[in-house]
Amino acid sequence: MATDDSPHVHVPEQTTLTISDPTDVIAAVPYLLGFHPTDSIVILGIRACATHVRCLLRCDLTDELAEHAAEWAGQLAATLAEAGCGSVIAVGYGSARHITPCVDALRARAPAVGVPVREALRVSDGRYWSYVCDSTECCPHDGVAYDVATSAVPATAVVGGLSVWRDRGVIEEFVAAVNGHRRAQMERATLDAEERAARMRHRLLPSGEAALRAAVRSEGVRVVRAAVGAALRGDLVDAPERIAWLGLLLGSIRVRDEAWARIDTAHLDTHVGLWRQVFRHVRADYSAAPGSLLAFAAWQSGDIALADVVLDRVEEAAPHYTMAALLRRAVRGGMPPERWEPMTPEWLEEVAPLRGSAVPLPASDPTVPKRPIAPTDPETTHGPEEAAGRPDGPATDGGEANPP
């Protein structure tokens, strides 16, 4: 890799990691992902006409990926070009059997769309192999031993306050759903919450759908404010019936956005703790909203790895949930968290008043998310304003889940 135009990686707290050679790349990747990758291929898209990383992607290495490497590479190349990348660095962690087909396909497809492969490495057992360098003097057949301690990247990252999870499995365990007796309690509490929603609908629906929606939104905002306020005082919501009711009410987009608007940068650890608590406890079909809130708080705090793991879980539960899709584009597109223009509860009430209709907003550039579009009445997940009982299934309406 040339040193006169070495890529620079900007990460939270304005820390810049300069990667000048393969060892720097290997040292930087865990800080970019937030964990030490295994059996993965990591893609760093370098911004066109600049030396900054624009796009960060990671894929699990599998037999299926190697078998369909050409298709994968074509889609990846298109994504990189669309993101404005001018070159790409690929780093594979694992066996040549899985990595080589992917790298070969990427080197064949990416240059055709104007994204040449700047470097491609395979890393295993303390050695690396370059697919780009043909010189046996610097890249022998048995690989090159490396020591990340010789790179300035780790020291720069540590000084900048960056940390790394040991591996992805630790993160998955950190956000794993509760089980055992606690799960049984939550199952009962969820059924009780759904029955409560049914009674609420039965009582209010004769007054009209608008009255029902207004009542649910008011109740949801009250519950969200109480939960956030208590968390800021060090008291996380813990009672199963409270968690279940909060999880159900978050099915209303307006209620979820109230929680979203209250995630402030001064208390990100508190919001991560609160929404992790809710996410781990609610039933899977109620997990999209608290999971997205958790992912947003994690991303804003600089924990891209945690955000990515949670977004994977949300995608499994609700493949078309729009908040998660928006965050996925921001996280995997390498958007710095500070570029997100936060909304406030006051702004939200102005554009989506609890007892009025939302003010339509102009669409924004999807590659640079600003404030979320104001919620509208049809955009509801599992909420008592639409129906009652058990949910029909995962999200299906192009953004949010259909109500039960």
N, C-alpha and C positions, 0 to 999 in steps of 0.2 A: 504494500500500500504506500502511495506517495505521501510524503510528510508536508509538502507545501500547501496542500489543500485538505488537511486532515479534518474529518467530520467532527463536529462539536455536538454534544448532547446536552440539551437544557432540561433540567429536572427541577422539582420543587425547591423553593428557597433560592432560586436563581443560581443554583450550582451548575457549572459547566464542566462536563467531562470531555477531554480531548482524546480521541482515539487515533493513534498514528501508526500502529502496527497490529498484527494479529493478537499479540498478547494483550494489548489495550482493549481490543474488541472483546476478547474472552473475559477480561476483568470487568468490563462495563456492563455486559449483558445482564448479570444478576441484579444490578442496581436499576437497570431499565425495567426489567420484568417485576422486580420485587422479590424474586426467589431464584434459587439455583435450578436451572432446568435439567431435566433428564429425558431421554427418548423424545426429543423435540427438535424442530427446526425453527429457528428464530430469524425473522426477516427485518432488516433495518432499511427503510426507504429513505434515501438522502434527497433533500429538497433540490429541485432544479435551480441552477444558477446560484447555488449557495452551498454551504458546507454543514448544514444542520440536519439532524435526523427529523424527518417529516412524518414517518409512519412506522409503527412498531407492531409486528404480528408474530404470533406463535402458533404452531400446529403440532399436534401429537404425531409421532412417527408410528405408522402402522403398515401392515402388509397391504391393506386396501389403498392407502395413500401412495405407496410405491407403485402399485399396479396401475393407478390412475394418475400418475405423476404429470403426464402431458396436459390433461384436463385441468388439474390443480394449478400448474404453472401458467396456463393461459389465463385463468381467472385471476390469479395473483398479479400477473403482469398488467392486466387491465385495471385492477384496483390501484396498483402503484402509479400507473400513468394518470388515472383519474385524480389521484391525490396530489399530483404535481411533483412527483419524484423524478429526479434526473438520473439516479443510479441506485443500486441496491447492494447491500451486504447480506449474505446468508451464512448462518452458523448452525450446523447440525450437531446434535449431541446424541451419540449412539453408534449403531453399526453402519458400516458402508453399504450393507445390503438394503437398508432403508433410505439412507441419505443420498447416495450417489444418483439413483434415478430421479430424485427430486431436484438435485442441483443441476444435473445434465439437462433436464427439461426446462428449468428456469433459465439456464444460460442460452438455450435455444429459442425460448419464447420472448423473454423480456427485452432483448435488444431490438426486436422487431417493432416494439411500440415505444422506442426511445428511452428505455430504462436499462442500460447495460449493467451487467453484474460486475461490480467493482472488486469484490472479494467474496470467496466462498470457502468456508472452512468446515472440516469435520473434527470434532473434539472428543477425545476418549482417553481415559486412564492417564491424564497428565500430559498428553501429547496432542498436537494438531496436525492436520494435513490440509494443504491448500489445493483447491481445484483449479485455481487461476494461474499459479506459478508453475512453470515447467522446468525450472532449474533444480537439479538434484543437489546443487551446492548449498542452497538455502532451504530447500524443501525436499529432503531425502525421502526415499520410499518408506522408511520405517517411522516417518513423522518427525516432528520437532518438539522436543521437551520444552515446556513453558513453566514459568513461575509468576503468578500474578503479583507477587510481592515486589517484582522488579518494575511494575507499572505504577505510575503516579495516580491512576484512576481510583483504587481503593482508598487511599489517603484523602484524596479530594472529596470523594463521596462521604466518608466518615466525618470530615470537617464540616461538610455541608448538611450534616444531620440525617443522611440517608441510611436506611437499614434494610436488611434482606431476610426474608423468611428462609428457614432451612430448606424447605421444598414445598411443592404445591399441596402435598398431602397434609401438611401441618395446617395450611389455610383451610382446606376442606373440613378438617376436624374442628377447626375454630368456629365454623358456621354450620356445623352439622345439626340436623333436626334433633330435638330432644326425644328421648325414648323412654321405655319402661313405664313406671308409675306416672311420671310427668306427662308422657304422651297420652296415657289413658285419661288423665285429668283434662287435658286439652281437648280430647275428642268429645268428652261429655260437655265441656264448656262451649265448644263450637256448636253442638246441637242446640244447647240452651240459647245461644246467641241467635241462631237461625229462627228458633221459635219466637224469640223476642221480636225479631224483625217481622215475622209474619203477623204478630199481634199489632205491631205498629202500623203495618200496611192496612190491616183490616180496619183499624180505628180511623185512619186518616184518608184512605183512598176515596171514601164517599165525598170528601171535600174537593176532590180533584187531584190530578197528577202533580200540578204545580205546588199545591199545598203540601203534598207528601214529600216532594223533592226538597222544598224549603225546610221542612221539619228535619229531614234526614241530614241535610247539609249543616243546619244549625247544631244538631246533636253531635255530628261528626267533628265539627270545628271545636265545639266545647271539649270533647274527649281528647282531641289532639292537643289542644292548648294545655289541658290538665296534665297529659302525659309528658309533654316537653317541659313544662314548668317544673314538674316533680323531678324529672331527670336532671335538670340544671341545678336542682337542690341536692342531688346525689341520691335520689330515690327512684330507681327504675321500676316501671310497672312490672308486677310479678304475679299477681293473682290471676289464675287461669281465666276466670270469667271476664276480667278487665282486658286481658290480652286478646281474647277471642272477640269481644265486642269491638275493640279498636281495629282488629284485623278485618272484621266484616265491614265496618264503616269506611275503611280506607278503599273499599271497592268503589266509592263515589270519587270521581276524578277531582271534584272540587275539594273534597276532604283531604285526599292525598296531596293535592297541591298546597293546601294549607300547611301540611307537615313539611313539604318540600321548601316552601318559602321561609320556614323557620329554621332551616339548617344554615347557621351562620358560621363564618370562618373562625370566630373567636372561641367556639365551643365544639369543634369537630369531633373530638374524642367522645364527648357526651352523646352526640347524635349517632356516632358509630355504635356506641354501647346500647343506646335505646333501640335502634332499628335492628341490630343484631339480635337483641332479646326477643323482639316481636317476630322477626324472620324465623328464628329457630323454633318458635313455639306454634305458630299458626299452621293450620293444615295446608298442604301443598297448593290446593286450589285457591287459597287466599294469600299466597306468598309473593305474588308479583309486585304488589305495591310496596310492602315493607322491604322486600329485597332490592327494589330499585332505589328506594331511599337510602338503604345501607350502602349500596354501590356508589351512589352520588357522594355521600359523606366520606366514604373511603377514598374515592378519587380526589375530592377536594383536599383531603389531608395528605395526598401524595402517595397513598398506598394503592398503586395500580394493580398489584397482584391480587389483593383482596377484592377490589372492584371487579376484576375480570372473573374470578372464581364465582362470585355471587351472581354476576350477570349470566354465567353459564347455567347456574341453577334456575334462575328466573326463566331463561329461554326454554329449559326443559318443561317447566310448569305452564308457561304462557308464551308460546313461540312468537306471537305477534304483538306483544305488549309495547306500546309506542315509547314510553319513557325509557324502558330498557334499551330499545333499539337506538334511541337518540344518544344515550350514554355510551353505548357500544361504539358508535361512530366517533364520538369524542375521544374515548379512551384509546381505541385501536388506531385512530387517526393521528395520535400524538398531540392532541390539542392540550396546551398548558392549562391547568385548572384555573389560573388567574384570568384567563381570557373569557371565562364564563361570566356573563353579566347576570348577577343574582337578582331574583325578584324578591319583593318584600310582602309581608301580609297586607300592608296598606295598598300596594299596587294591585295585589290579587283581588282585594275587595272592590277596588275601583273597576277592574275589567270583568270580574265575575262576582258581582254582589250576591250575598247569600240569598236574598229575596228578590233578585232581579235577573235579567238576562245578561249574558256576557257581551261585552263590547268586542266586535270583530277586530282582529289585529292583522296587519300585513304579514305575509309569509316572509321568513328570514332565510338567509343562505344556509342550506342544510349542512354545509361543511363547517360552518362557524356558528354553532348554536348560541342564541342569546336567551331572552326570556322565553319560557314555554308558551305555546299558544294557549289562550284562555280556554278553560274547559267549557264544553257545551252540554246541554241536557242529555243527549243520547249517549255521551261517552261515560258510561258507568260500568263498573265491574259488579261483583256481587254486592248489592246494596238493597236495603229494605224498601227504597222508594220505587223499585221496579217490580219486585216479586218477593216471594218468601219461600223458604224451604231449602232443600239441598241444591247446590249449584249444578247446572247442566253439564259443564265441562270447561276446558281451557279457553283462553282468549281466541275469538274468531272473527271479530268485526273489523279487522284491519288495524286495531290498536289496543282495545281493551276487552276484557272478558264480558260476555253476555251475562246479564243478571240471572239469578236462579229463578 
